[in-house]
Amino acid sequence: MIANGDTDLPVSARVWLARLAGQVIALADGVTATSGPAGRWQTVSSEQTVAGVLAVEDVHGRVEIEMHLVARWPPQMPLERLAEQLRERLRQSAEIAGMGERLGAVSIAFDDVIAETTRT
């Protein structure tokens, strides 16, 4: 368990890494998180729900992360490259925070796209 920056209550590595992934998504250009049908893709803790992030801790204590996203269309770059940037940002952020060894596989799913419309 690690300390939560918002309160003095302990937070699991699973929830902490889910929150970190949520922050990475929030800071990314051209994507938003989606919790999917019936809130299927989210991590729930007693204090917060992280939409668009499914975090699962395995028996070895590593946390696998799935990020579920909606991309703006047309994208600023190929979606494959955008996904790799998000993975790298999460890995770097986890390393800086001392949680790099706890982070397992990181999957990115683009579940939908939204085309921007222009008004004339």
C-alpha positions, 0 to 999 in steps of 0.5 A: 500500500502507498499513501494517497496524495488527497487523503491520509488513507492507504491506496493499493498499487492497483488503484494508484496506477489506475489513477496515474493512467487516468492522468496520462489520458487526461493530459493527452491531446485528441483522446478521452477516456470511455467507461464503455457500455454499462461502465464496464471499463473503469477502476473503482475504489472507495474514494474514486472511479477512474473511467476508461482504465481497467486495472488488474493486479496479478498474483505477483503484484504486477498491475496490468492496465487497459486504457479504453479511449475515444479518439478525435477524428481525424487523428493528429497522428496514426493511432498506433503511434498515439497508443505507443506515446501513451504507453511510454508516458505511463511507464515513465510516470510510473518509473519516476514515482517509484512504481515502475516495477509494479506496472505490468502490461499496458493495453490501449483500445480505441473503442470509438472515434468522434469526427469533429464537425465544422460549421459554415 
